[in-house]
Amino acid sequence: MMEFSHYSVMLPEVMEALNIRENGIYIDGTMGGAGHSLAICARLATGRLIGFDQDEDAILAAKKRLADHHQEMKATIISDNYEHMRERLEEIGIEKADGILLDLGVSSYQLDEKERGFSYMQPDAALDMRMDRRKKQTAADILNSYSEEELVRVLRDYGEERCAHRIAKNIVDVRKTMPFSTVGQLNEVVDRSIPAKMKKTGGHPSKRTFQALRIELNRELEVLENTLDEMVDLLNPGGRLVIITFHSLEDRIVKNKFKTYENPCTCPKDFPVCVCGKKPKGVVITRKPILPSQEELEINSRSKSAKLRVFERNDQ
């Protein structure tokens, strides 16, 4: 197995956005290789970091990287999806945090490690794509069991794939004689489902299909949307929620949620005063998302689609 490596996207920007206090409590909800977590720990004196990840390889890498801080009781590592953040924090006696970070990107390790099946660039790899390998269902299971209508929904909604109907139909036709098991099988079906003129732009033909399957399998958008309210409520006054997204679907959810937290009023615009009683939870720090610097893009091209947004909890 290759070493778990994950470039810490926009590290200086994240550290500035978290506005770390040396005695604060900070949560890294998607720890990965623990690059952001390590930088947070380095800024803490009496504070604590609690890191979450559902990937067993990431947990092993994080324990190794944060070993010194773990021994000093500065870092606590939890093997779980961040959707269970509140209950897992309660188990260790933490009610509030001063900062929460989510880096929603797939790690370089996950993309490059052949047996994980995340990348369309590994044709003989198994179609796995599980972030949490304790779960049974794989990407191949989705391809082999979903109805044509369900496949269209996944490809259209999560991949924004314009050829969703054609790809779904061809998947269903192919699996009648040969169940899907490898990346190459899916690449072949996608490639012949997309007209040649459409393949001239937009990168690899399978890019959107792989994104869609990964999001569906790991419930990525569902978890994000369902957990944001809880995370904002976990913040102390002045605490910040910092989120890095990597595609428009994630970014739209974060942008709209942040806007609602700042201005939750549902009264008609012509009402002279608010009567709905909904109070703002804080302020959006980033009117426009923060993007990677040119220097970072030269070092790590996978950062190019990253967008960082920040919300700060108000005194309530």
VOBA-1610 file (N, C-alpha, C; in pm, whole numbers, padded with zeros to 5 digits, always signed):
BEGIN
Met+00084-00119+00000Met+00000+00000+00000Met+00088+00125+00000Met+00055+00221-00086Met+00131+00344-00092Met+00103+00430+00033Glu+00192+00525+00060Glu+00175+00611+00177Glu+00058+00705+00154Phe-00022+00726+00260Phe-00136+00816+00250Phe-00085+00959+00241Ser-00103+01020+00125Ser-00062+01159+00109Ser-00181+01240+00062His-00195+01357+00115His-00304+01446+00074His-00257+01589+00090Tyr-00238+01657-00022Tyr-00196+01797-00020Tyr-00300+01878+00057Ser-00253+01958+00151Ser-00344+02038+00233Ser-00384+02163+00154Val-00501+02156+00094Val-00547+02263+00005Val-00565+02393+00082Met-00510+02502+00025Met-00524+02638+00079Met-00493+02644+00228Leu-00383+02583+00269Leu-00349+02576+00411Leu-00337+02714+00478Pro-00263+02810+00421Pro-00255+02943+00486Pro-00392+03010+00497Glu-00472+02996+00391Glu-00605+03058+00390Glu-00696+02994+00495Val-00686+02862+00510Val-00767+02791+00610Val-00729+02834+00751Met-00598+02844+00776Met-00553+02884+00910Met-00601+03026+00944Glu-00594+03115+00846Glu-00641+03252+00869Glu-00792+03253+00892Ala-00865+03174+00812Ala-01011+03170+00822Ala-01058+03115+00957Leu-00987+03016+01011Leu-01026+02957+01140Leu-01000+03051+01257Asn-00908+03147+01236Asn-00881+03247+01339Asn-00853+03179+01474Ile-00753+03093+01475Ile-00729+03000+01586Ile-00681+03071+01713Arg-00746+03034+01823Arg-00702+03077+01956Arg-00631+02960+02022Glu-00525+02987+02094Glu-00441+02879+02146Glu-00511+02791+02250Asn-00622+02842+02308Asn-00695+02761+02406Asn-00830+02714+02353Gly-00850+02724+02222Gly-00979+02689+02162Gly-00995+02541+02131Ile-01116+02505+02096Ile-01148+02368+02055Ile-01183+02370+01906Tyr-01114+02289+01828Tyr-01132+02289+01683Tyr-01162+02148+01632Ile-01250+02143+01533Ile-01292+02015+01475Ile-01250+02010+01329Asp-01178+01905+01291Asp-01151+01879+01149Asp-01241+01762+01110Gly-01348+01793+01039Gly-01449+01691+01008Gly-01410+01595+00899Thr-01307+01629+00823Thr-01261+01544+00712Thr-01109+01543+00715Met-01053+01470+00808Met-00912+01482+00842Met-00817+01442+00729Gly-00851+01338+00654Gly-00760+01291+00549Gly-00623+01259+00604Gly-00520+01309+00539Gly-00383+01284+00584Gly-00339+01371+00699Ala-00430+01452+00755Ala-00409+01533+00876Ala-00319+01654+00855Gly-00305+01702+00732Gly-00224+01821+00707Gly-00281+01945+00774His-00411+01969+00754His-00476+02082+00821His-00475+02061+00973Ser-00503+01940+01017Ser-00508+01909+01161Ser-00373+01937+01228Leu-00266+01899+01161Leu-00132+01920+01217Leu-00104+02069+01233Ala-00143+02146+01132Ala-00122+02291+01138Ala-00205+02356+01249Ile-00325+02304+01271Ile-00410+02355+01379Ile-00344+02324+01514Cys-00300+02199+01532Cys-00237+02157+01657Cys-00115+02242+01690Ala-00039+02280+01587Ala+00082+02359+01607Ala+00052+02497+01665Arg-00073+02541+01648Arg-00113+02673+01698Arg-00184+02666+01833Leu-00199+02547+01887Leu-00270+02530+02014Leu-00172+02518+02131Ala-00211+02574+02245Ala-00135+02557+02370Ala-00214+02466+02462Thr-00324+02520+02514Thr-00411+02439+02601Thr-00537+02395+02528Gly-00546+02428+02400Gly-00665+02392+02322Gly-00664+02246+02277Arg-00770+02207+02205Arg-00783+02069+02157Arg-00827+02064+02012Leu-00782+01961+01945Leu-00829+01931+01810Leu-00898+01795+01813Ile-01016+01787+01752Ile-01083+01658+01735Ile-01098+01636+01585Gly-01039+01527+01536Gly-01040+01498+01393Gly-01129+01379+01362Phe-01210+01393+01256Phe-01298+01286+01210Phe-01254+01238+01072Asp-01262+01109+01049Asp-01252+01054+00914Asp-01312+00914+00914Gln-01374+00878+00802Gln-01434+00745+00792Gln-01346+00648+00714Asp-01234+00698+00662Asp-01143+00615+00582Asp-01037+00556+00674Glu-01031+00424+00683Glu-00938+00358+00776Glu-00793+00392+00745Asp-00759+00408+00617Asp-00622+00443+00580Asp-00587+00585+00627Ala-00685+00676+00618Ala-00664+00813+00664Ala-00644+00815+00816Ile-00722+00735+00887Ile-00711+00729+01033Ile-00572+00681+01073Leu-00522+00578+01007Leu-00388+00527+01037Leu-00281+00633+01011Ala-00296+00703+00898Ala-00199+00807+00862Ala-00205+00924+00962Ala-00328+00960+01002Ala-00345+01072+01096Ala-00287+01039+01233Lys-00307+00916+01279Lys-00253+00875+01410Lys-00101+00884+01410Lys-00043+00848+01297Lys+00103+00854+01284Lys+00151+00999+01281Arg+00082+01081+01205Arg+00124+01219+01187Arg+00101+01304+01311Leu-00005+01272+01386Leu-00040+01351+01504Leu+00002+01283+01634Ala+00092+01186+01625Ala+00129+01104+01742Ala+00172+01189+01861Asp+00258+01287+01839Asp+00306+01371+01950Asp+00193+01450+02014His+00107+01507+01931His-00005+01586+01982His-00108+01497+02051His-00120+01373+02001His-00213+01277+02061His-00168+01242+02203Gln-00039+01221+02218Gln+00017+01187+02349Gln+00002+01303+02448Glu+00005+01426+02397Glu-00011+01544+02482Glu-00158+01575+02510Met-00249+01489+02462Met-00393+01508+02479Met-00445+01630+02402Lys-00364+01677+02306Lys-00405+01790+02224Lys-00497+01745+02110Ala-00472+01623+02058Ala-00546+01572+01943Ala-00622+01444+01978Thr-00748+01441+01937Thr-00831+01321+01952Thr-00880+01282+01813Ile-00863+01155+01777Ile-00899+01109+01643Ile-01018+01014+01652Ile-01121+01042+01573Ile-01244+00964+01577Ile-01271+00903+01440Ser-01288+00772+01436Ser-01314+00701+01311Ser-01464+00698+01285Asp-01512+00800+01213Asp-01655+00810+01186Asp-01678+00918+01081Asn-01796+00914+01022Asn-01839+01019+00930Asn-01875+01144+01011Tyr-01842+01260+00957Tyr-01870+01384+01032Tyr-02019+01407+01056Glu-02104+01330+00990Glu-02248+01345+01014Glu-02285+01306+01158His-02199+01231+01224His-02224+01192+01363His-02145+01279+01462Met-02108+01397+01416Met-02021+01484+01495Met-02077+01515+01633Arg-02201+01559+01640Arg-02256+01602+01768Arg-02254+01489+01872Glu-02304+01371+01834Glu-02310+01262+01932Glu-02172+01212+01972Arg-02079+01211+01877Arg-01943+01165+01912Arg-01871+01267+02001Leu-01898+01396+01980Leu-01840+01498+02067Leu-01898+01489+02208Glu-02027+01462+02216Glu-02091+01448+02347Glu-02028+01333+02427Glu-01991+01227+02355Glu-01929+01111+02420Glu-01797+01147+02490Ile-01728+01248+02437Ile-01600+01287+02499Ile-01613+01420+02575Gly-01737+01459+02602Gly-01761+01574+02689Gly-01745+01711+02625Ile-01758+01718+02493Ile-01744+01848+02425Ile-01881+01893+02373Glu-01922+02012+02415Glu-02052+02065+02375Glu-02041+02170+02265Lys-01931+02246+02266Lys-01915+02355+02170Lys-01773+02358+02115Ala-01758+02421+01998Ala-01626+02434+01935Ala-01604+02577+01892Asp-01476+02613+01873Asp-01441+02747+01828Asp-01413+02753+01678Gly-01410+02638+01617Gly-01391+02634+01473Gly-01413+02493+01421Ile-01476+02484+01304Ile-01499+02354+01239Ile-01455+02365+01093Leu-01377+02269+01049Leu-01326+02267+00912Leu-01378+02143+00839Leu-01423+02163+00715Leu-01452+02053+00623Leu-01375+02076+00494Asp-01292+01981+00456Asp-01224+01981+00326Asp-01287+01866+00249Leu-01378+01898+00157Leu-01462+01796+00095Leu-01399+01726-00025Gly-01272+01749-00048Gly-01205+01687-00162Gly-01170+01541-00139Val-01163+01466-00248Val-01110+01329-00243Val-00958+01340-00236Ser-00895+01265-00147Ser-00750+01277-00128Ser-00673+01223-00249Ser-00552+01273-00265Ser-00465+01221-00371Ser-00442+01072-00353Tyr-00430+01030-00229Tyr-00411+00887-00200Tyr-00529+00806-00255Gln-00650+00851-00226Gln-00768+00776-00271Gln-00775+00769-00424Leu-00737+00879-00489Leu-00740+00881-00635Leu-00631+00793-00695Asp-00515+00792-00632Asp-00400+00723-00690Asp-00387+00577-00648Glu-00446+00540-00534Glu-00438+00401-00488Glu-00534+00316-00570Lys-00479+00232-00654Lys-00556+00158-00753Lys-00673+00079-00694Glu-00649+00013-00582Glu-00752-00076-00527Glu-00875-00001-00475Arg-00865+00132-00460Arg-00979+00208-00410Arg-01084+00233-00519Gly-01042+00231-00645Gly-01138+00241-00754Gly-01204+00376-00772Phe-01140+00484-00723Phe-01199+00617-00735Phe-01171+00681-00871Ser-01064+00639-00936Ser-01017+00710-01054Ser-01050+00638-01184Tyr-01095+00715-01281Tyr-01121+00661-01415Tyr-00991+00636-01490Met-00876+00672-01430Met-00747+00653-01495Met-00685+00516-01468Gln-00756+00431-01394Gln-00705+00296-01360Gln-00799+00191-01417Pro-00793+00162-01548Pro-00895+00080-01614Pro-00914-00061-01559Asp-00808-00123-01503Asp-00827-00260-01454Asp-00856-00265-01303Ala-00880-00148-01243Ala-00914-00143-01100Ala-01060-00182-01079Ala-01089-00235-00962Ala-01227-00269-00927Ala-01306-00141-00900Leu-01435-00142-00934Leu-01522-00027-00912Leu-01569-00026-00767Asp-01487+00032-00681Asp-01517+00033-00538Asp-01574+00169-00496Met-01487+00268-00477Met-01524+00407-00444Met-01580+00428-00304Arg-01566+00333-00214Arg-01615+00353-00077Arg-01516+00438+00003Met-01565+00545+00062Met-01484+00622+00158Met-01466+00539+00286Asp-01573+00473+00326Asp-01572+00388+00446Asp-01582+00243+00400Arg-01471+00172+00407Arg-01470+00035+00354Arg-01533-00066+00449Arg-01588-00017+00560Arg-01667-00104+00646Arg-01807-00125+00587Lys-01845-00036+00496Lys-01975-00047+00429Lys-01966-00154+00319Lys-02077-00220+00293Lys-02075-00330+00196Lys-02093-00282+00052Gln-02184-00190+00029Gln-02216-00150-00107Gln-02100-00078-00175Thr-02073-00115-00300Thr-01969-00051-00380Thr-02031+00017-00502Ala-01948+00089-00577Ala-01996+00152-00700Ala-02045+00048-00800Ala-01978-00067-00804Ala-02021-00175-00894Ala-02161-00222-00857Asp-02192-00229-00729Asp-02325-00270-00684Asp-02433-00174-00734Ile-02401-00045-00732Ile-02497+00054-00783Ile-02522+00031-00932Leu-02414+00014-01007Leu-02428-00007-01152Leu-02506-00134-01185Asn-02490-00235-01102Asn-02552-00364-01131Asn-02693-00380-01075Ser-02736-00288-00987Ser-02866-00307-00922Ser-02966-00194-00942Tyr-02919-00071-00967Tyr-03012+00040-00981Tyr-03092+00027-01111Ser-03217+00071-01107Ser-03297+00074-01229Ser-03243+00181-01324Glu-03286+00175-01448Glu-03241+00274-01546Glu-03279+00415-01500Glu-03400+00430-01444Glu-03447+00560-01397Glu-03360+00611-01281Glu-03324+00521-01191Glu-03239+00561-01078Glu-03100+00603-01126Leu-03047+00530-01224Leu-02916+00565-01278Leu-02920+00701-01347Val-03028+00729-01419Val-03043+00861-01482Val-03041+00970-01376Arg-03115+00949-01268Arg-03120+01047-01159Arg-02981+01075-01103Val-02906+00969-01075Val-02772+00984-01017Val-02680+01060-01112Leu-02678+01019-01238Leu-02588+01081-01336Leu-02625+01226-01365Arg-02756+01251-01370Arg-02803+01387-01399Arg-02784+01480-01278Asp-02828+01435-01161Asp-02829+01522-01043Asp-02691+01539-00980Tyr-02610+01433-00980Tyr-02482+01439-00910Tyr-02362+01454-01003Gly-02382+01426-01132Gly-02273+01442-01227Gly-02299+01553-01326Glu-02422+01606-01326Glu-02465+01706-01424Glu-02428+01660-01564Glu-02451+01530-01587Glu-02415+01464-01712Glu-02527+01482-01814Arg-02495+01546-01926Arg-02597+01574-02029Arg-02640+01447-02103Cys-02555+01346-02101Cys-02590+01220-02170Cys-02637+01113-02071Ala-02695+01156-01961Ala-02735+01063-01855Ala-02826+00952-01904His-02924+00985-01985His-03020+00884-02034His-02950+00778-02119Arg-02863+00823-02207Arg-02794+00729-02296Arg-02698+00639-02218Ile-02625+00698-02124Ile-02531+00619-02043Ile-02606+00517-01960Ala-02715+00560-01895Ala-02794+00469-01811Ala-02851+00353-01892Lys-02902+00382-02009Lys-02959+00277-02095Lys-02851+00176-02133Asn-02732+00226-02170Asn-02624+00136-02210Asn-02571+00054-02092Ile-02571+00112-01973Ile-02530+00037-01853Ile-02623-00081-01831Val-02753-00053-01840Val-02853-00159-01819Val-02841-00268-01926Asp-02817-00228-02050Asp-02802-00326-02159Asp-02679-00414-02138Val-02566-00353-02102Val-02441-00427-02087Val-02446-00525-01971Arg-02505-00484-01860Arg-02503-00569-01740Arg-02589-00694-01754Lys-02675-00699-01855Lys-02756-00819-01877Lys-02668-00939-01908Thr-02556-00914-01974Thr-02467-01023-02011Thr-02335-01023-01933Met-02296-00905-01884Met-02169-00896-01811Met-02181-00792-01700Pro-02197-00837-01574Pro-02206-00742-01462Pro-02081-00653-01456Phe-02099-00530-01413Phe-01987-00437-01403Phe-01899-00474-01283Ser-01767-00471-01307Ser-01673-00498-01198Ser-01549-00409-01206Thr-01513-00362-01325Thr-01390-00284-01339Thr-01415-00143-01394Val-01320-00057-01366Val-01322+00081-01415Val-01326+00084-01568Gly-01247-00002-01630Gly-01240-00006-01776Gly-01374-00036-01841Gln-01451-00128-01782Gln-01584-00161-01835Gln-01673-00037-01839Leu-01672+00038-01728Leu-01756+00157-01722Leu-01706+00264-01818Asn-01574+00283-01825Asn-01517+00380-01919Asn-01562+00352-02062Glu-01562+00225-02098Glu-01598+00186-02235Glu-01743+00222-02265Val-01833+00196-02172Val-01975+00226-02191Val-01997+00377-02199Val-01933+00451-02110Val-01948+00597-02110Val-01894+00656-02239Asp-01779+00606-02282Asp-01714+00660-02402Asp-01802+00647-02526Arg-01868+00531-02541Arg-01952+00515-02661Arg-02092+00574-02644Ser-02122+00624-02523Ser-02252+00686-02500Ser-02251+00836-02526Ile-02131+00893-02534Ile-02119+01038-02552Ile-02076+01070-02695Pro-02151+01154-02766Pro-02115+01189-02904Pro-01976+01249-02913Ala-01908+01222-03024Ala-01769+01265-03043Ala-01753+01416-03024Lys-01847+01494-03074Lys-01833+01640-03066Lys-01838+01689-02920Met-01909+01615-02834Met-01918+01653-02692Met-01794+01614-02615Lys-01716+01521-02671Lys-01594+01475-02603Lys-01474+01566-02628Lys-01494+01666-02714Lys-01383+01756-02747Lys-01352+01853-02633Thr-01451+01876-02546Thr-01431+01966-02433Thr-01475+01897-02304Gly-01431+01950-02189Gly-01480+01900-02061Gly-01399+01789-01999Gly-01280+01761-02054Gly-01194+01660-01992Gly-01235+01518-02025His-01194+01424-01941His-01219+01282-01964His-01369+01254-01968Pro-01416+01173-02065Pro-01560+01145-02077Pro-01623+01088-01950Ser-01545+01012-01870Ser-01600+00947-01751Ser-01600+01035-01626Lys-01544+01153-01636Lys-01527+01238-01517Lys-01658+01260-01441Arg-01763+01297-01511Arg-01891+01329-01446Arg-01960+01204-01393Thr-01947+01093-01467Thr-02008+00967-01422Thr-01943+00919-01293Phe-01811+00927-01284Phe-01741+00883-01163Phe-01775+00972-01045Gln-01783+01102-01070Gln-01823+01193-00962Gln-01962+01157-00910Ala-02054+01132-01003Ala-02193+01101-00965Ala-02202+00974-00882Leu-02131+00870-00925Leu-02134+00743-00852Leu-02074+00758-00712Arg-01963+00832-00703Arg-01898+00850-00574Arg-01988+00925-00477Ile-02054+01030-00527Ile-02143+01110-00442Ile-02261+01026-00394Glu-02320+00949-00484Glu-02434+00863-00448Glu-02393+00757-00347Leu-02285+00689-00375Leu-02240+00579-00289Leu-02210+00627-00147Asn-02142+00741-00137Asn-02099+00791-00006Asn-02194+00894+00054Arg-02306+00917-00012Arg-02411+01009+00036Arg-02353+01148+00066Glu-02263+01193-00018Glu-02185+01313+00013Glu-02269+01439+00028Leu-02358+01464-00068Leu-02439+01587-00062Leu-02545+01578+00047Glu-02600+01461+00063Glu-02701+01438+00167Glu-02642+01466+00306Val-02524+01411+00331Val-02458+01430+00461Val-02425+01578+00482Leu-02372+01644+00379Leu-02337+01785+00390Leu-02460+01869+00423Glu-02566+01852+00346Glu-02687+01933+00365Glu-02750+01908+00503Asn-02750+01782+00546Asn-02816+01747+00671Asn-02737+01784+00796Thr-02608+01814+00780Thr-02522+01834+00897Thr-02483+01980+00920Leu-02499+02066+00820Leu-02454+02204+00833Leu-02523+02278+00948Asp-02654+02262+00962Asp-02728+02330+01070Asp-02668+02293+01206Glu-02644+02165+01222Glu-02590+02114+01348Glu-02452+02172+01377Met-02370+02180+01273Met-02234+02233+01291Met-02235+02380+01331Val-02322+02459+01270Val-02332+02600+01308Val-02376+02612+01454Asp-02469+02527+01495Asp-02517+02531+01634Asp-02411+02483+01734Leu-02312+02409+01686Leu-02203+02363+01774Leu-02101+02473+01804Leu-02105+02581+01726Leu-02002+02684+01739Leu-02028+02777+01858Asn-01921+02809+01927Asn-01925+02915+02027Asn-01941+03049+01957Pro-01988+03154+02028Pro-01989+03289+01969Pro-01850+03325+01917Gly-01844+03373+01795Gly-01716+03405+01732Gly-01650+03287+01664Gly-01706+03168+01683Gly-01653+03048+01619Gly-01682+03047+01470Arg-01598+02979+01395Arg-01612+02982+01249Arg-01626+02842+01188Leu-01712+02835+01087Leu-01728+02715+01005Leu-01659+02744+00872Val-01557+02664+00840Val-01474+02686+00720Val-01488+02562+00631Ile-01533+02584+00507Ile-01560+02470+00418Ile-01494+02489+00282Ile-01421+02386+00240Ile-01362+02383+00105Ile-01442+02285+00020Thr-01499+02336-00088Thr-01573+02251-00182Thr-01494+02235-00311Phe-01534+02134-00390Phe-01460+02106-00513Phe-01549+02093-00637His-01677+02107-00620His-01764+02115-00738His-01887+02198-00706Ser-01958+02239-00810Ser-02066+02337-00796Ser-02180+02288-00708Leu-02204+02157-00704Leu-02315+02104-00625Leu-02291+02127-00476Glu-02169+02096-00430Glu-02133+02121-00290Glu-02135+02270-00260Asp-02072+02347-00348Asp-02058+02491-00324Asp-02194+02559-00314Arg-02288+02514-00397Arg-02423+02574-00396Arg-02492+02551-00262Ile-02478+02429-00209Ile-02537+02397-00079Ile-02478+02487+00030Val-02346+02496+00033Val-02278+02576+00136Val-02315+02723+00123Lys-02308+02775+00001Lys-02340+02917-00024Lys-02481+02951+00022Asn-02578+02867-00016Asn-02718+02894+00018Asn-02745+02880+00167Lys-02683+02780+00230Lys-02700+02761+00375Lys-02642+02880+00452Phe-02522+02920+00414Phe-02458+03034+00481Phe-02545+03159+00469Lys-02601+03180+00350Lys-02686+03297+00326Lys-02809+03293+00417Thr-02867+03174+00433Thr-02985+03158+00519Thr-02951+03181+00666Tyr-02833+03135+00709Tyr-02793+03157+00849Tyr-02778+03306+00879Glu-02732+03381+00780Glu-02712+03524+00799Glu-02844+03601+00790Asn-02932+03556+00701Asn-03059+03625+00681Asn-03172+03522+00670Pro-03220+03470+00785Pro-03319+03362+00783Pro-03464+03410+00769Cys-03485+03542+00770Cys-03622+03596+00767Cys-03699+03547+00644Thr-03820+03496+00669Thr-03905+03446+00559Thr-04025+03536+00534Cys-04027+03655+00595Cys-04139+03748+00576Cys-04138+03802+00433Pro-04256+03831+00378Pro-04261+03896+00246Pro-04184+04027+00248Lys-04123+04059+00133Lys-04036+04177+00126Lys-04108+04308+00158Asp-04241+04312+00135Asp-04313+04437+00158Asp-04357+04455+00304Phe-04325+04357+00390Phe-04357+04373+00533Phe-04264+04479+00594Pro-04320+04576+00668Pro-04233+04681+00726Pro-04140+04629+00835Val-04186+04529+00910Val-04101+04468+01013Val-04112+04316+01007Cys-04009+04249+01057Cys-04007+04103+01058Cys-04104+04050+01163Val-04188+03955+01121Val-04281+03892+01216Val-04260+03740+01225Cys-04167+03688+01142Cys-04144+03542+01144Cys-04062+03500+01266Gly-03990+03597+01322Gly-03916+03569+01445Gly-03786+03493+01428Lys-03745+03468+01304Lys-03621+03393+01281Lys-03500+03487+01293Lys-03407+03450+01380Lys-03293+03535+01409Lys-03168+03489+01333Pro-03087+03585+01285Pro-02960+03548+01220Pro-02870+03471+01317Lys-02793+03376+01264Lys-02701+03299+01347Lys-02559+03354+01340Gly-02536+03447+01249Gly-02402+03502+01235Gly-02386+03574+01103Val-02261+03584+01058Val-02232+03658+00935Val-02145+03574+00841Val-02169+03593+00713Val-02086+03529+00611Val-01960+03614+00596Ile-01845+03555+00621Ile-01717+03627+00613Ile-01674+03642+00467Thr-01706+03543+00386Thr-01662+03541+00246Thr-01779+03573+00154Arg-01788+03698+00110Arg-01895+03734+00015Arg-01876+03658-00117Lys-01751+03644-00155Lys-01715+03559-00270Lys-01621+03453-00217Pro-01623+03333-00274Pro-01535+03228-00223Pro-01388+03263-00243Ile-01305+03218-00150Ile-01160+03233-00162Ile-01110+03121-00253Leu-01026+03156-00350Leu-00975+03059-00447Leu-00826+03033-00422Pro-00775+02920-00469Pro-00631+02891-00450Pro-00544+02995-00519Ser-00429+03020-00460Ser-00334+03114-00519Ser-00269+03053-00643Gln-00210+03138-00726Gln-00141+03090-00845Gln-00026+02999-00807Glu+00044+03034-00696Glu+00156+02952-00649Glu+00109+02812-00613Glu-00007+02804-00548Glu-00060+02673-00510Glu-00099+02591-00632Leu-00159+02656-00730Leu-00202+02584-00851Leu-00083+02526-00926Glu+00030+02595-00919Glu+00151+02545-00985Glu+00206+02421-00914Ile+00184+02415-00781Ile+00231+02300-00703Ile+00132+02183-00709Asn+00004+02216-00702Asn-00100+02111-00694Asn-00217+02146-00784Ser-00216+02091-00905Ser-00321+02124-01003Ser-00459+02076-00957Arg-00463+01979-00866Arg-00592+01929-00818Arg-00666+02031-00731Ser-00598+02140-00697Ser-00663+02246-00618Ser-00749+02338-00705Lys-00741+02323-00836Lys-00796+02427-00924Lys-00946+02451-00909Ser-01021+02350-00868Ser-01166+02370-00854Ser-01208+02402-00711Ala-01110+02419-00621Ala-01141+02442-00479Ala-01197+02582-00455Lys-01297+02589-00366Lys-01354+02716-00321Lys-01370+02710-00170Leu-01326+02816-00102Leu-01332+02820+00044Leu-01433+02926+00087Arg-01526+02885+00174Arg-01626+02977+00227Arg-01622+02972+00380Val-01651+03086+00442Val-01638+03100+00588Val-01763+03166+00646Phe-01814+03106+00755Phe-01926+03164+00828Phe-01886+03180+00974Glu-01918+03295+01034Glu-01885+03319+01175Glu-02011+03330+01258Arg-02014+03254+01366Arg-02128+03253+01459Arg-02130+03382+01540Asn-02248+03439+01556Asn-02264+03561+01635Asn-02290+03528+01781Asp-02274+03628+01867Asp-02318+03615+02006Asp-02469+03597+02007Gln-02513+03491+02073Gln-02659+03465+02082Gln-02695+03435+02225
//
